[in-house]
Structure formats: structure tokens, C-alpha cells
Amino acid sequence: MKAGERKHLWRGKLHQKRYSLIRNFNVLIVLLTVLLLINLFLGISSMISFRDHNEKQIEKILGAYRQKQDERLEFVRHYVEWSAVHEPLLRDLMKHTGAGKEVQDLLILRSRVRDMKNAYGAGVMFFAYLEGEEKFYHLSEVKIPYEDYLELRKRAPQKAEKEGQKMAWQRIRLGQDRKSFLFYGVSYRGVYVCSLVDAEKLRGNLDDIITGRKGYYRLLDEEGREFLKVDGSGGSLFPLFYRNYTLQADPGGMPYQVQVHADVYSAAAEQEIRQSLILLLLFVVLFVAARYIYVTNRSVLRPLENFQIALKNVSAEDSILHMESPPLRELEPADQQLKNLVSQLQKMRISVYEEELERKKFEITFLQHQIRPHFYLNCLATIDSMAQLGEIEELRKMVLFTSQYIRYLFQVDSNLVRLSYELTHIEAYLDIQNLRMEENFEVEVKAAPEAMEACIPPLFLISFVEIPLNMRLYPREKN
């Protein structure tokens, strides 16, 4: 077999093969279920991996933050304590050495503080208060409004404790907006040195944590009061994916507590959830579609198929009239119309059968007229007798009339003949009888000229001639 023929045969088999829509939908649902389970397994595995990675990253960021803040605030404490006790320039400012000398000493102090900025970082300000002189100096760049500065200048002498006493970190609030700061100061022999740290600058690398849209991190003082909170952005919306982390306050280091509420699964987990939900939605849609197709197949397609099978199995009898009606209401009118149509067709078929039966009967009668052995034998006997007696003229006429009679019988092959042909056949019949019986029979025909072209069944009028003639010739025989 050639390749083209095999391909054509394969296509023919493929077209002949029937497919079940319900079965294909069931297979699709099974495959989708397996895909959903695989996606769920891979999604959970990915979420666990994301969680572990993010937890380590958050712990790493918090560890680095604590180390950085401990070093930074320790440097600030050390500088404040050393300046209050050992800074000679502050002592010189208390000796009234003149305005020029005072300005020069302040410039030197501020230059030293500026050079150490990399160590204490941004948002840190240093101030000095001389009790005897009641003077308040800023030793670094001032990054607070002037109203806040004046308020700090008033509150600084109030915070000056006894000589040599070291203060702990405190939280103070300045200005109309009550902005929060960390405050630390030391008083020694009339010199009070303090530091002010902006709470906003304590954020550090905490901004590197992806806290999520429902997450945050906040700073709390030793009494548990919140003084800074930063809400997150990005990440997941599901609260289930969040965890809490805490850095406790250390009196010798970072003097405040850090709390972090962060998304440990990150936005990738939410993407996995969305993907699973989409697959689940697709599964539900396919399940509903399969259910709908199943109901349609059971309530519509199967009744239609049964109805079609019943139509194919209808016999020549009236079985369709007794066929069970389909369960679909929409098919009931069609079923009733079909039964009415079949009933009418059966009536027409019966009429056709009856007409066909009559035609067959007529053909049989016609054949019976054609096959008349006694009449033909009598004709032949008459011809033989005429030949023996030497009646040549009568013999010639007998042969001519007999041939005309027989020719008409065998030439008629239709249901109708013209009236003139039928009358010619009757004349031939009478001529034969006249020669046989040696009697004169006369038939009178009265017909209009146009009637001679009318069509009648063959051998229809001859019966009206044969019956009286037979009664005349054979009065004692019974028909």
C-alpha cells in the first residue's frame, strides 16, 4: 500500500471514529486536577523557600542594625561624657578671655565635631550649657527649627543634674508637631554637654526590610511608648504571611526597642496563591461545564439520538404511530407532526397500492384476452378446412383478418389506446366470426369524428360485442 493510500485510509478511520464529549471533559478535569495538585505542591515548596530566605534576610538586617546603632550611640555617649569632663576649650569659655577667643574656641569645637560626623552619623546634634555664664552653645550643625532650638535651650538647664551624674537616654518631644528625639547629657563642674538625636534618622537600614502592605516597623522607648512607626508597602495582602520580630532595648547599647511586622513570604507567595486560585477557578468552570454538558447529553442529546434510532427502525407497518414519545417537550410537536405526516403517507401508500392492484388486475385481464387458445385454435382449424376445400378467397380473407386481430393484441403495450384502433380491432373480430360461422353480423357505431381520437383502455369495448355474440352462437352454454 502506498503512503498516500495509507494516509487516506487513516483519515477515513479517524473520521469514522466517534468521540464522547463527556469522556473528553472527564479526562480534562482529571488532568487539570493533577496539574492543580502539582502546582499546589510546587507553590508550597516555593513559599517555604521564600520564607526561609526572607527570615534569614530580616534577621541579618536586624543584626546589622543593632550593631550599627550600638556603635553609633556608644560613640555619642563617649563624646558627651569626655567633653563634659575633659574638654579644655569648654573650660576656657568660662574664663572670660574675650569675645575673639570665645569665637575661636567655638570654631575649633565645631570643627572637631564636624570631623567626627562619619562616626556618629546623620541626625545627631551636640550642645553645651555653661551654668555660671548661663550660655547655651551648639557644637554641631543645628537641623531643627529655631522655635525648637529655643525650647531646647530652656529645657536644657532643667535637665542638668548634680555634678558628675550621668544621665540615661531619654525621649523628648519638641515643637508644635511634638517631634520625637533621643536626648543624652552629662553635667560636670558647671559644664553641661548634651546630644540630641532625631528619631527619623534612627531608621537606618530598617527600610531594607520588605514589610509588606500590612506590615510595619516601629521604635518604642523603655516605657513601651511608640515614638516612630513606618508603614510598609508592596508584598502580600494576606495577614497569614506576616511574622513579628523584636530587638530588645539594651541599657548599655541601643536604648530603645525595635518591633518589625513583616511579610516573610514576599509578593512571590501571593503570586503563587493567585495562580492556584486561577487554576482552581478554571477547574470549577470546567466542572460546571462538564455538569451542564452531562445534563444536556442526558436530557437533550440522548433523547434526540433515541428518537433518531426509532425513526431508523420504523418498518413498513404503522409502528411509528405507536412509537414512544420523546421526553423533551420541545420534541413533542415535531413528534406529533411526524406521526400525522406518516399517517398521511400511509394513507397515500394504501391508495397507491389499491391503484396498483387494479392496474395489475387489468393487465391480467388484458393478458387473458391476449391468450385465448380456443379462439386461436378455432381460427387455425377454419384456415385448414378452407385450404382443404380449396376456398382460396375465403382462406386469404381469414388469414388477413386473423393477422390483423393478433397484430393489435401484440402491439398494444400501453394503458390507453385511441377509439379508432379499438373499433378496427372489433371489425377484425367480426370478420373472423362471419367467415367461421358463415353468418353476417353487423355492428353499428355512432360516434362524432372528434370522439374517434379519444383514448380508452385496450380491449374495453370488445366485451360488449363478444357477450351478445356468444349468446347468439352458443345459447345453451353457460358463461
C-alpha positions in Angstrom: 0.0 0.0 0.0 1.3 3.4 -0.9 2.0 6.1 1.6 -0.8 8.3 0.2 -3.3 5.4 0.4 -2.3 4.6 3.9 -2.7 8.3 4.9 -6.2 8.4 3.2 -7.2 5.2 4.9 -6.0 6.6 8.3 -8.0 9.8 7.8 -11.1 7.7 6.8 -10.8 5.7 10.0 -10.3 8.9 12.0 -13.5 10.4 10.6 -15.4 7.3 11.2 -14.4 7.2 14.9 -16.8 8.7 17.3 -15.7 10.7 20.3 -17.6 11.3 23.6 -17.7 14.9 24.7 -18.4 13.9 28.3 -15.5 11.5 28.4 -13.1 14.1 27.0 -14.3 16.6 29.6 -13.7 14.0 32.4 -10.2 13.4 31.1 -9.6 17.2 31.0 -10.9 17.6 34.6 -8.6 14.7 35.8 -5.6 16.3 34.1 -6.4 19.7 35.5 -6.8 18.2 38.9 -3.3 16.7 38.6 -1.9 20.0 37.4 -3.6 21.8 40.3 -2.1 19.4 42.8 1.4 19.7 41.2 1.1 23.5 41.2 0.0 23.5 44.8 2.9 21.3 45.8 5.4 23.4 43.9 3.8 26.6 45.3 4.0 25.4 48.9 7.7 24.4 48.3 8.5 27.8 46.8 6.7 29.6 49.6 8.7 27.7 52.3 11.9 28.5 50.4 10.9 32.2 50.2 10.0 32.2 53.9 13.3 30.8 55.0 15.3 33.2 52.8 13.3 36.2 53.9 13.6 35.3 57.6 17.4 35.0 57.3 17.5 38.2 55.4 15.4 40.0 58.1 17.5 38.6 60.9 20.6 39.7 59.1 19.3 43.2 58.6 18.2 43.5 62.3 21.6 42.2 63.4 23.5 44.7 61.3 21.1 47.4 62.5 21.7 46.7 66.2 25.5 46.6 65.7 25.4 49.9 63.8 23.2 51.7 66.3 25.2 50.3 69.3 28.4 51.7 67.8 26.9 55.0 66.9 25.1 55.7 70.2 28.1 54.5 72.2 30.3 57.0 70.3 27.8 59.8 71.1 27.7 58.9 74.8 31.5 58.7 74.9 32.0 62.0 73.3 29.4 63.7 75.5 31.0 62.3 78.7 34.5 63.1 77.6 33.7 66.7 76.5 31.9 67.4 79.8 34.8 66.2 81.9 38.0 66.7 79.7 37.3 69.3 77.0 39.7 72.3 77.9 38.1 74.6 75.4 34.8 74.5 77.3 36.7 75.5 80.5 38.3 78.3 78.6 34.9 79.6 77.6 34.1 80.0 81.3 37.2 82.3 82.0 36.0 85.4 80.1 39.0 85.5 77.9 37.3 87.9 75.4 34.9 87.7 72.5 37.6 86.9 70.0 38.9 84.0 72.0 35.4 82.7 72.6 34.6 82.6 68.9 37.9 80.9 68.1 37.3 78.2 70.7 33.8 77.6 69.4 35.1 77.3 65.8 37.6 74.7 66.9 35.0 72.7 68.8 32.6 72.7 65.9 35.4 71.7 63.5 36.2 68.7 65.7 32.6 67.6 65.9 32.2 68.0 62.1 35.2 65.8 61.5 33.7 63.1 63.6 30.4 63.1 61.6 31.2 59.8 59.9 31.3 58.1 63.3 28.1 59.4 64.8 26.1 59.7 61.6 23.3 61.9 60.5 20.6 63.5 62.7 22.9 63.9 65.7 23.4 67.4 67.3 25.6 68.4 70.2 25.1 71.3 72.6 26.9 72.8 75.7 25.5 74.8 78.6 27.7 76.8 81.0 25.9 77.2 84.3 27.9 80.2 85.6 27.6 82.1 82.4 24.1 80.8 81.5 25.2 80.4 78.0 24.0 77.8 75.6 26.1 76.9 72.6 25.5 74.5 69.7 28.7 72.5 68.9 27.4 71.0 65.6 25.1 71.9 62.8 21.6 72.6 64.0 18.9 70.7 62.0 15.8 71.7 63.9 13.6 74.8 63.6 14.6 77.8 65.6 11.5 77.5 67.8 12.5 74.0 68.7 16.0 75.3 69.4 14.7 77.9 71.8 12.6 75.3 73.6 15.6 73.1 74.0 17.6 76.0 75.4 15.1 76.5 78.1 14.8 72.8 78.9 18.5 72.0 79.0 19.2 73.8 82.4 16.3 71.9 83.9 17.8 68.6 82.8 21.3 69.5 84.3 21.6 67.2 87.3 24.1 67.1 90.0 27.8 67.4 89.2 29.3 64.2 87.7 25.9 62.5 87.4 25.5 60.6 84.1 22.1 60.8 82.5 20.4 57.9 80.7 18.9 58.2 77.3 15.6 59.9 77.4 12.9 60.6 74.8 11.8 64.2 74.5 9.4 65.9 72.1 9.9 69.4 70.7 7.9 71.9 68.7 4.2 72.1 67.9 4.2 68.8 66.0 5.8 67.2 69.1 8.5 65.6 67.1 10.5 62.9 69.0 14.2 62.9 69.8 16.6 60.9 71.9 18.3 63.1 74.5 21.5 62.3 76.4 23.5 64.7 78.6 26.3 64.9 81.3 27.0 67.7 83.9 30.5 68.3 85.4 31.7 71.3 87.3 29.3 73.8 85.7 29.6 72.4 82.2 26.6 70.6 80.8 27.1 68.8 77.4 24.1 67.1 75.7 23.3 65.4 72.5 20.0 65.4 70.5 19.3 62.5 68.1 16.5 62.8 65.5 14.2 59.8 65.7 13.7 59.8 61.9 17.4 59.3 61.5 17.3 56.1 63.6 15.6 54.2 60.7 19.0 53.2 59.3 18.8 50.0 57.2 15.4 49.0 58.5 14.0 50.4 55.3 15.6 47.5 53.5 13.1 45.1 55.1 10.1 44.3 52.9 7.4 44.6 55.5 4.5 44.3 53.1 1.4 46.4 52.7 0.0 45.3 56.0 3.4 45.4 57.7 5.4 48.0 59.6 8.3 48.6 61.9 8.3 50.8 64.9 10.6 52.1 67.7 9.5 52.1 71.4 11.2 53.7 74.4 12.0 51.9 77.6 8.4 52.5 78.8 7.0 50.9 75.7 5.7 54.1 74.2 5.9 54.3 70.4 7.9 57.3 69.0 8.4 56.2 65.4 6.4 54.0 63.1 6.9 53.3 59.4 4.2 51.5 57.4 5.2 49.1 54.7 4.4 48.9 51.0 4.4 46.1 48.5 4.3 42.5 49.5 1.3 40.4 50.3 -2.2 41.3 51.5 -2.7 38.1 53.4 -2.2 38.5 57.1 -1.3 34.8 57.3 2.1 35.5 55.7 3.3 38.0 58.3 5.6 37.4 61.3 6.8 39.6 64.2 10.5 40.3 65.1 11.7 42.2 68.1 15.0 43.8 69.1 15.0 44.4 72.8 16.5 47.6 74.3 19.9 47.4 75.8 20.8 50.0 78.6 24.5 49.7 77.6 23.8 50.0 73.9 20.6 50.7 71.9 18.3 52.4 74.4 15.0 51.6 72.5 13.1 48.6 71.3 12.5 47.7 67.6 9.5 45.8 66.5 9.0 44.5 62.9 5.8 43.1 61.5 7.0 41.9 58.1 5.8 39.7 55.2 8.1 36.7 55.3 6.7 35.1 52.1 7.1 38.2 49.9 5.0 39.0 46.9 6.0 35.8 45.2 3.9 33.8 47.6 0.9 36.0 46.7 1.6 35.3 43.1 1.6 31.6 43.8 -1.8 31.9 45.6 -3.2 33.9 42.7 -2.0 31.3 40.2 -3.5 28.5 42.3 -6.8 30.4 42.6 -6.9 30.9 38.8 -6.3 27.2 38.3 -9.0 26.4 40.9 -11.4 28.8 39.2 -10.7 27.1 35.8 -11.3 23.7 37.5 -14.6 24.9 38.8 -15.6 26.4 35.4 -14.7 23.1 33.7 -16.6 21.1 36.3 -19.7 23.2 35.9 -19.3 23.0 32.1 -19.0 19.2 32.3 -22.0 19.0 34.6 -24.0 21.2 32.2 -22.9 19.1 29.2 -23.8 15.9 31.1 -27.3 17.2 31.8 -27.6 18.4 28.2 -26.5 15.0 27.0 -28.9 13.2 29.2 -31.9 15.5 28.7 -31.4 16.6 25.1 -28.8 14.7 23.1 -29.6 11.2 24.2 -33.4 11.7 23.6 -32.6 13.0 20.2 -30.4 10.1 19.5 -33.1 7.6 20.7 -35.6 9.5 18.6 -33.3 9.2 15.6 -32.8 5.5 16.2 -36.5 5.0 16.5 -37.0 6.7 13.1 -34.4 4.4 11.5 -36.0 1.3 12.9 -39.5 2.2 11.7 -40.8 -0.6 9.5 -43.3 -0.6 6.7 -46.1 -1.0 9.2 -47.6 1.7 11.4 -45.0 1.1 14.2 -44.1 4.8 14.2 -47.6 5.6 15.2 -47.1 3.6 18.4 -43.6 4.9 19.0 -42.9 6.2 22.5 -42.9 10.0 22.7 -39.6 11.7 23.5 -39.2 13.2 27.0 -38.3 16.6 25.6 -41.2 18.9 25.5 -39.6 20.7 22.5 -39.8 17.5 20.5 -43.4 16.7 21.2 -44.8 19.0 18.4 -42.3 17.6 16.0 -43.2 14.1 17.1 -46.9 14.7 16.7 -46.4 16.3 13.3 -44.2 13.4 12.2 -46.9 10.9 13.2 -49.5 12.9 11.3 -47.2 13.0 8.3 -46.6 9.3 8.5 -50.3 8.6 8.8 -51.0 10.6 5.7 -48.2 8.9 3.9 -49.6 5.5 4.8 -53.0 6.5 3.5 -51.4 7.6 0.3 -49.4 4.4 0.2 -52.6 2.4 0.6 -54.2 4.3 -2.3 -51.2 3.7 -4.5 -51.3 0.0 -3.6 -55.0 -0.2 -4.5 -54.5 1.6 -7.8 -51.5 -0.7 -8.5 -53.7 -3.7 -7.7 -56.4 -2.5 -10.1 -53.8 -2.0 -12.7 -52.4 -5.4 -12.2 -55.9 -6.9 -12.4 -56.5 -5.1 -15.7 -53.2 -6.3 -17.0 -54.1 -9.9 -16.1 -57.5 -9.5 -17.9 -55.7 -8.0 -20.8 -53.3 -10.9 -20.9 -56.2 -13.3 -20.6 -57.7 -11.7 -23.7 -54.4 -11.9 -25.4 -54.0 -15.6 -24.6 -57.2 -17.3 -25.9 -56.1 -20.7 -27.1 -59.6 -21.9 -28.1 -60.3 -18.9 -30.3 -56.9 -19.2 -32.0 -57.3 -23.0 -32.4 -60.7 -22.5 -34.0 -59.2 -19.9 -36.3 -56.4 -22.3 -37.4 -58.9 -25.1 -37.8 -61.1 -22.9 -40.0 -58.0 -22.0 -42.1 -57.1 -25.6 -42.5 -60.6 -26.5 -43.6 -60.7 -23.7 -46.2 -57.3 -24.9 -47.5 -58.6 -28.5 -48.0 -61.8 -27.3 -49.7 -59.9 -25.0 -52.0 -61.7 -21.9 -50.8 -58.8 -19.7 -51.7 -60.6 -16.3 -51.5 -62.1 -17.1 -48.1 -58.7 -18.5 -46.9 -57.0 -15.3 -47.9 -59.5 -13.2 -46.0 -59.4 -15.5 -43.0 -55.6 -15.2 -42.8 -55.8 -11.3 -43.3 -58.4 -10.8 -40.5 -56.6 -13.2 -38.1 -53.3 -11.4 -38.6 -54.9 -8.0 -38.0 -56.6 -9.3 -34.9 -53.4 -10.8 -33.5 -51.3 -7.8 -34.5 -53.5 -5.5 -32.5 -53.2 -7.7 -29.4 -49.4 -7.8 -29.5 -48.9 -4.1 -30.5 -50.9 -2.7 -27.6 -48.4 -2.1 -24.7 -50.0 1.0 -23.0 -52.9 1.6 -20.7 -54.8 3.6 -23.2 -55.5 3.4 -27.0 -57.4 5.5 -29.4 -61.1 4.7 -30.0 -60.5 4.3 -33.8 -57.9 1.5 -33.1 -60.3 -0.3 -30.8 -63.1 -0.2 -33.4 -60.7 -1.5 -36.1 -60.0 -4.5 -33.8 -63.7 -5.1 -33.3 -64.3 -5.2 -37.1 -61.5 -7.7 -37.5 -63.0 -9.9 -34.8 -66.5 -9.8 -36.5 -65.0 -10.6 -39.9 -63.3 -13.7 -38.4 -66.6 -14.8 -36.9 -68.5 -14.2 -40.1 -66.1 -16.4 -42.0 -66.2 -19.1 -39.4 -69.9 -19.2 -38.9 -70.9 -18.2 -42.4 -73.2 -15.6 -40.9 -73.4 -11.9 -41.3 -73.0 -9.9 -38.1 -73.4 -6.2 -38.2 -72.3 -3.6 -35.6 -73.5 -0.1 -35.8 -71.1 2.6 -34.4 -72.4 6.1 -33.8 -69.6 8.4 -32.7 -68.7 12.0 -33.5 -65.5 12.4 -35.6 -63.6 14.1 -32.8 -64.5 11.2 -30.5 -62.5 8.8 -32.7 -59.3 10.3 -31.2 -60.4 9.8 -27.6 -58.4 7.3 -25.6 -59.9 4.3 -23.8 -58.4 1.2 -22.1 -57.5 -1.5 -24.7 -60.0 -4.4 -25.2 -62.6 -2.4 -23.3 -65.4 -2.3 -26.0 -65.0 -5.7 -27.4 -66.6 -7.2 -24.3 -69.8 -5.5 -25.4 -69.6 -7.3 -28.7 -68.4 -10.7 -27.5 -71.1 -11.3 -24.9 -74.2 -10.9 -27.2 -72.4 -12.8 -30.0 -71.6 -15.7 -27.7 -75.2 -15.8 -26.5 -76.3 -16.0 -30.2 -73.8 -18.7 -31.2 -73.9 -20.8 -28.0 -77.3 -20.3 -26.4 -77.1 -23.5 -24.3 -73.7 -22.9 -22.8 -73.4 -21.1 -19.6 -70.9 -18.4 -19.2 
